[in-house]
Amino acid sequence: MRIDAPPERVFDALSDAWLLPVWVVGATHIRDVDDNWPEPGSVVHHQVGAWPLAISDVTAVVECEAPKRLVLQGRAWPFGEVYIELVVEPDGTGSVVRMGEAPSYGAARVLDNPAQRWLLAARNRESLARLRSIVENRREVSVRKY
């Protein structure tokens, strides 16, 4: 997905764990974020799904190469785990962002099939479209001291 912003700005938004429910389809609430996010090993405590059936779990950073690449291991038990790779590449005055996701453990991996892959790809396209809207339209936040 092409985003009209430099890789650093794109990476700032995609690595802000508090923004995940705004752009990641299915994420509904962030409960806590490790202070060292997005360093490898850090986790974000999240909920996925709609209340009252929301599932509370964590997503961990596997690799982080700012502003180029972020690799995550997402969990939503009892459904399993997914490996998520986000790659940001410069493209003229903007960026191209690719998002790949694959079941890596548990029921999600056992049930992996072409239909599930198609749904994940569609979900990821929508997630990246939401990320693009945030990056291209969000104003810089300034902190006021009163």
N, C-alpha and C positions, 0 to 999 in steps of 0.2 A: 504494500500500500504506500503510495506517495504521500508525503506530508510536507507542506510548505513551511518548513522550519529546519534550522541546522540540527545535526545529530545531537549536540549537547542539550538543546532545548527538549528534543524528543525524549532523550534518555532521562532527563530530569523528571519528566512527567511519568514515564513508564516505571521508573524506579522509586516513585513516591508511593509507598505502600498504602497510605491513607486515601489515595485516589483510586485504588483497585476496584471498589464497588461501583465507581462512576463509569469505568470503561470496560471492565471484564464482565462479560455476560455470565450471569449466574452467581457472581459474588454479591452478597447482600449487606454484609456488615463487617467492619474491622473492629476486633475487640482489643488488640494490642499489637505493637510493633517493637521488635528489639531495637535498642538504641543504636546498634552498629549496622542496621539495615542500610544498604544491600550488600554487606560484606558476606563472603561465603560462610555458611553455617548459621547465619542469622535467620530468624523466622518471623512471619506475620501470622497472627492468630485471627482467623476469619470465620465467617459463616457463609454457606452456600445454600441456595434454595429459599423457598418462601416459608414464612412463619405459618403455621406452627411446626412445619416439617423441616425447618432449617437444620443443617448439620454443622456442628462446630468442629474445626480442625485447624491445621497449620499448613503453611507453604514455606519451604526453606530455600535459601539461595544456595545453589550448587557452584556456580561460577559467576563472576561479575568482571567484565572488562569495559568499564565506562569509557566513552559513550558508545561502544560498539556492540556489546553482547551481554545478555542477562539470561542465565539458565536457572530454572526453578524446578523444584520437586513439590508438586501440589498433592495434598491429601484431602480426601472426603470419604472417610470410612463410614459405612461398610462397603462403599462402592469401589474403593481402591485408590491408586495413586497415578499421577500423570507426570511426565517429563515435559517441560515447556521451555522452548528456546526462542528468545526474541533477539533479532539481529537488526541493527540500525546501520545503514550505509549512506554516505553522502551522495547526493544526486543534484548536481548544479548548486542552486541556492537552497535546496531542500534536502530531504532524506527519503530513503525507501526503507520501510520496516517490514520484516518478515516474521511471522509467528508460526512456529511448529509445535504441535502437541501430540504426544503418543502415550497411551496407557502403558504403565511400567510395572504395576504390581496389583495383585488382588483381583477382584471380580471384573474390573474394567479391562484388565489385560486378558483374562480368560474369555470375555465376551467380545473382544476386539474383532471387528468385521468391516467390510466395505461400507455398509450403511452407517455404522458408528463413525468411521473416519470421515464420511461425507458431512455428517452433522457437526463434528468437531471443526472441520474446515469452514463450514458456514458460520458457526459460532465465532470462530477466530476472525473471519472477515468483518463481522459486525463489531467485534471488540476493537479491531484496529480502526474501523470507521469512527467509533466513539473516541478513541485515543486521538485521532486526527482532529476531531472537533475541539477537544480540550486544548491540544497544543496550538492549533491555529487561531482559536478564538478567546482563550483565557487571558485575562489581563494579568500583568505582573502584580503580585501582592506586595504591598508595602506595609510595614508595621508602624503603626502610629503610637507615639508615647504621649499619654495624657497627663 
